């Protein structure tokens, strides 16, 4: 895992250098943005919506019994923005789009397309990694924002139908408890998670060797490694910003 992490960091800096030199085309980044985030949006939002409704079901009656039902919305909003929406959305994108990125790069590797790029004196890491990393870094935070909104709405619906909590009281507690800092950190998490997804999965695909069967093995490994690195990145970000 340490060796793989080193390769990911090396590929990441190579991609940044490729972008800095102006070699990346706008069309390539837009194409990858659609493949990574747009195609994964429905599953990511569905997962976050279901998670928010489950949390609302679990806490609404307990808050009502303790006389704190007015804070249901704020509790759900803080949970959504700080952790659940960024984390669940990133895991969904990693499972859906990250594995697809790995399969694409791995297929290019085993069919010698990457070797063909090298003969043209084009850096394959920059050429294949840069548009995917840039697209994920820009668009994953957008999915995170939508997931946070969907999650808060899901909690509102459940709170209304289970404990008859008026939407005004729910939204009032949301505005009282959430802080701009939480939103900024969630967006920062989205950027970091996007970079992790694209870099880890593309690196796993790039390291693939053999034939078509090895593409499937690499895809499975990319899903596992992506999940691990996302959780570690989430822990580090929380440690940096919420330790106090």
Order of alpha helices (4+ residues) and beta strands (2+ residues): alpha-alpha-alpha-alpha-alpha-alpha-alpha-alpha-alpha-alpha-alpha
